[in-house]
Amino acid sequence: MKNRVSFRKPKVSRLEFSHPCVGGNFDGFKIAHFSDLHNKEFGQGQEILLACARETAPDLILFTGDAVDRRGGDWGGALNF
């Protein structure tokens, strides 16, 4: 089963967080969180996702949850990213 290539831009949400227990050293700290890709490819070699990461210039990148799904198939999209 071949991965479906998506040329749509992924959903991007921006959230500002503050809490009294989080010190000032984290002011302006950026986290990029990628999740639920479900075997999809976003451009050749995941170029659309990589562009999103570059654009936000995060201090930390998290890649969590459902990189592949129960339909199985190729892990290529997740591994390329």
MDAnalysis code that builds the backbone (N, CA, C; Angstrom):
import MDAnalysis as mda
import numpy as np

u = mda.Universe.empty(243, n_residues=81, atom_resindex=np.repeat(np.arange(81), 3), trajectory=True)
u.add_TopologyAttr("name", ["N", "CA", "C"] * 81)
u.add_TopologyAttr("resid", np.arange(1, 82))
u.add_TopologyAttr("resname", ["MET", "LYS", "ASN", "ARG", "VAL", "SER", "PHE", "ARG", "LYS", "PRO", "LYS", "VAL", "SER", "ARG", "LEU", "GLU", "PHE", "SER", "HIS", "PRO", "CYS", "VAL", "GLY", "GLY", "ASN", "PHE", "ASP", "GLY", "PHE", "LYS", "ILE", "ALA", "HIS", "PHE", "SER", "ASP", "LEU", "HIS", "ASN", "LYS", "GLU", "PHE", "GLY", "GLN", "GLY", "GLN", "GLU", "ILE", "LEU", "LEU", "ALA", "CYS", "ALA", "ARG", "GLU", "THR", "ALA", "PRO", "ASP", "LEU", "ILE", "LEU", "PHE", "THR", "GLY", "ASP", "ALA", "VAL", "ASP", "ARG", "ARG", "GLY", "GLY", "ASP", "TRP", "GLY", "GLY", "ALA", "LEU", "ASN", "PHE"])
u.atoms.positions = np.array([
    [0.847, -1.175, 0.000],
    [0.000, 0.000, 0.000],
    [0.895, 1.242, 0.000],
    [0.737, 2.078, -0.970],
    [1.546, 3.281, -1.125],
    [0.975, 4.406, -0.269],
    [1.844, 5.197, 0.347],
    [1.387, 6.342, 1.125],
    [0.708, 7.351, 0.220],
    [-0.317, 7.963, 0.725],
    [-0.995, 9.027, -0.001],
    [-0.220, 10.318, 0.218],
    [0.105, 10.993, -0.853],
    [0.836, 12.253, -0.754],
    [-0.173, 13.381, -0.608],
    [0.015, 14.180, 0.398],
    [-0.866, 15.305, 0.647],
    [-0.104, 16.590, 0.356],
    [-0.683, 17.444, -0.455],
    [-0.044, 18.716, -0.739],
    [-0.711, 19.847, 0.028],
    [-1.659, 19.486, 0.888],
    [-2.255, 20.493, 1.753],
    [-1.254, 20.830, 2.843],
    [-1.323, 22.033, 3.316],
    [-0.478, 22.425, 4.434],
    [-1.073, 21.817, 5.705],
    [-0.236, 21.283, 6.574],
    [-0.753, 20.722, 7.821],
    [-1.370, 21.810, 8.692],
    [-2.236, 21.401, 9.606],
    [-2.859, 22.361, 10.522],
    [-1.800, 22.866, 11.489],
    [-1.690, 24.164, 11.599],
    [-0.723, 24.784, 12.497],
    [-1.490, 25.597, 13.522],
    [-1.249, 25.312, 14.780],
    [-1.867, 26.066, 15.875],
    [-0.754, 26.696, 16.695],
    [-0.991, 27.905, 17.124],
    [-0.022, 28.577, 17.977],
    [-0.676, 28.815, 19.333],
    [0.059, 28.534, 20.370],
    [-0.465, 28.639, 21.722],
    [0.595, 29.273, 22.603],
    [0.200, 30.253, 23.371],
    [1.120, 30.852, 24.321],
    [0.756, 30.330, 25.699],
    [1.757, 29.900, 26.445],
    [1.539, 29.275, 27.736],
    [2.355, 29.982, 28.800],
    [1.745, 30.201, 29.938],
    [2.494, 30.699, 31.086],
    [1.930, 30.052, 32.341],
    [2.802, 29.881, 33.312],
    [2.406, 29.284, 34.577],
    [3.409, 29.740, 35.633],
    [2.939, 30.006, 36.835],
    [3.861, 30.481, 37.872],
    [5.011, 29.521, 38.178],
    [4.823, 28.235, 37.912],
    [5.872, 27.247, 38.195],
    [6.919, 27.154, 37.093],
    [6.665, 27.808, 35.970],
    [7.611, 27.786, 34.856],
    [8.424, 29.075, 34.918],
    [9.727, 28.929, 35.064],
    [10.595, 30.085, 35.262],
    [10.744, 30.966, 34.036],
    [11.250, 32.142, 34.259],
    [11.466, 33.121, 33.203],
    [12.467, 32.684, 32.154],
    [13.275, 31.660, 32.456],
    [14.223, 31.162, 31.466],
    [13.519, 30.613, 30.234],
    [12.239, 30.337, 30.362],
    [11.494, 29.784, 29.238],
    [10.693, 30.849, 28.480],
    [10.847, 32.109, 28.821],
    [10.177, 33.170, 28.058],
    [10.648, 33.106, 26.617],
    [9.717, 33.009, 25.691],
    [10.052, 32.943, 24.271],
    [10.478, 31.569, 23.795],
    [10.487, 30.566, 24.678],
    [10.858, 29.202, 24.304],
    [9.793, 28.632, 23.376],
    [10.194, 28.082, 22.246],
    [9.246, 27.565, 21.253],
    [9.349, 26.059, 21.132],
    [8.176, 25.416, 21.104],
    [8.094, 23.973, 20.920],
    [7.268, 23.714, 19.665],
    [7.794, 22.896, 18.772],
    [7.024, 22.424, 17.613],
    [6.595, 21.000, 17.943],
    [5.307, 20.748, 17.845],
    [4.767, 19.427, 18.181],
    [4.062, 18.862, 16.950],
    [4.594, 17.776, 16.420],
    [4.010, 17.097, 15.261],
    [3.375, 15.805, 15.750],
    [2.129, 15.577, 15.353],
    [1.418, 14.397, 15.833],
    [0.399, 13.929, 14.801],
    [0.030, 12.656, 14.910],
    [-1.063, 12.073, 14.119],
    [-0.858, 12.201, 12.616],
    [0.303, 11.820, 12.146],
    [0.581, 11.893, 10.708],
    [-0.058, 10.735, 9.933],
    [-0.316, 9.621, 10.595],
    [-1.041, 8.490, 10.003],
    [-0.539, 8.096, 8.616],
    [0.745, 7.843, 8.485],
    [1.362, 7.376, 7.233],
    [1.345, 8.399, 6.100],
    [0.896, 9.592, 6.332],
    [0.795, 10.568, 5.241],
    [2.142, 11.189, 4.946],
    [2.293, 11.581, 3.712],
    [3.472, 12.336, 3.297],
    [3.019, 13.738, 2.943],
    [3.777, 14.702, 3.380],
    [3.475, 16.106, 3.108],
    [4.575, 16.667, 2.235],
    [4.447, 16.404, 0.952],
    [5.468, 16.810, -0.005],
    [6.585, 15.788, -0.077],
    [7.435, 15.951, -1.050],
    [8.576, 15.051, -1.239],
    [9.490, 15.114, -0.028],
    [9.757, 13.974, 0.608],
    [10.638, 13.945, 1.768],
    [10.116, 14.747, 2.948],
    [8.786, 14.884, 3.034],
    [8.127, 15.635, 4.117],
    [8.528, 17.113, 4.112],
    [8.821, 17.661, 2.925],
    [9.316, 19.036, 2.817],
    [8.359, 20.067, 3.402],
    [7.055, 19.830, 3.343],
    [6.089, 20.800, 3.878],
    [6.190, 20.850, 5.403],
    [6.321, 19.686, 6.047],
    [6.474, 19.654, 7.506],
    [7.799, 20.287, 7.924],
    [8.841, 19.991, 7.189],
    [10.144, 20.574, 7.507],
    [10.121, 22.092, 7.359],
    [9.408, 22.587, 6.373],
    [9.292, 24.038, 6.190],
    [8.561, 24.671, 7.373],
    [7.530, 23.986, 7.874],
    [6.819, 24.489, 9.062],
    [7.766, 24.572, 10.249],
    [8.605, 23.561, 10.421],
    [9.555, 23.568, 11.533],
    [10.563, 24.703, 11.373],
    [11.088, 24.862, 10.172],
    [12.064, 25.939, 9.940],
    [11.445, 27.317, 10.182],
    [10.203, 27.480, 9.728],
    [9.511, 28.764, 9.837],
    [9.346, 29.195, 11.289],
    [9.060, 28.248, 12.166],
    [8.841, 28.590, 13.571],
    [10.138, 28.624, 14.371],
    [11.218, 28.071, 13.832],
    [12.520, 28.035, 14.509],
    [12.382, 27.591, 15.963],
    [11.884, 26.367, 16.189],
    [11.635, 25.922, 17.562],
    [12.921, 25.603, 18.318],
    [12.810, 25.697, 19.639],
    [13.901, 25.288, 20.519],
    [13.844, 23.784, 20.779],
    [12.659, 23.203, 20.614],
    [12.436, 21.785, 20.855],
    [11.401, 21.278, 19.862],
    [11.630, 20.105, 19.280],
    [10.670, 19.479, 18.366],
    [10.207, 18.171, 18.980],
    [8.890, 18.015, 19.089],
    [8.284, 16.780, 19.586],
    [7.553, 16.107, 18.437],
    [7.752, 14.826, 18.291],
    [7.102, 14.034, 17.251],
    [6.415, 12.884, 17.972],
    [5.093, 12.982, 18.148],
    [4.373, 12.018, 18.976],
    [3.154, 11.461, 18.273],
    [2.683, 10.360, 18.756],
    [1.376, 9.803, 18.442],
    [1.056, 9.492, 17.000],
    [0.722, 8.265, 16.741],
    [0.149, 7.820, 15.484],
    [0.944, 8.221, 14.244],
    [2.223, 7.926, 14.267],
    [3.030, 8.147, 13.066],
    [2.523, 7.247, 11.948],
    [2.110, 6.050, 12.312],
    [1.474, 5.123, 11.386],
    [0.149, 4.697, 12.002],
    [-0.699, 4.064, 11.213],
    [-1.983, 3.630, 11.755],
    [-2.228, 2.161, 11.469],
    [-3.372, 1.675, 11.846],
    [-3.660, 0.239, 11.771],
    [-3.729, -0.295, 10.351],
    [-3.845, 0.580, 9.380],
    [-3.847, 0.110, 7.993],
    [-2.475, -0.389, 7.582],
    [-1.506, -0.141, 8.442],
    [-0.148, -0.607, 8.160],
    [0.483, 0.191, 7.046],
    [1.135, -0.512, 6.174],
    [1.770, 0.170, 5.051],
    [3.198, 0.544, 5.352],
    [3.652, 1.519, 4.658],
    [5.040, 1.934, 4.661],
    [5.299, 2.952, 5.775],
    [6.374, 2.761, 6.496],
    [6.790, 3.717, 7.542],
    [7.607, 4.852, 6.927],
    [7.751, 4.845, 5.611],
    [8.627, 5.807, 4.942],
    [8.379, 7.248, 5.294],
    [7.103, 7.672, 5.299],
    [6.792, 9.070, 5.601],
    [7.261, 9.465, 6.969],
    [6.989, 8.629, 7.966],
    [7.395, 8.930, 9.340],
    [8.919, 8.919, 9.461],
    [9.554, 7.931, 8.867],
    [11.007, 7.831, 8.976],
    [11.712, 8.952, 8.216],
    [11.171, 9.360, 7.071],
    [11.769, 10.475, 6.334],
    [11.759, 11.749, 7.163],
    [10.653, 11.963, 7.861],
    [10.533, 13.175, 8.670],
    [11.534, 13.148, 9.794],
])
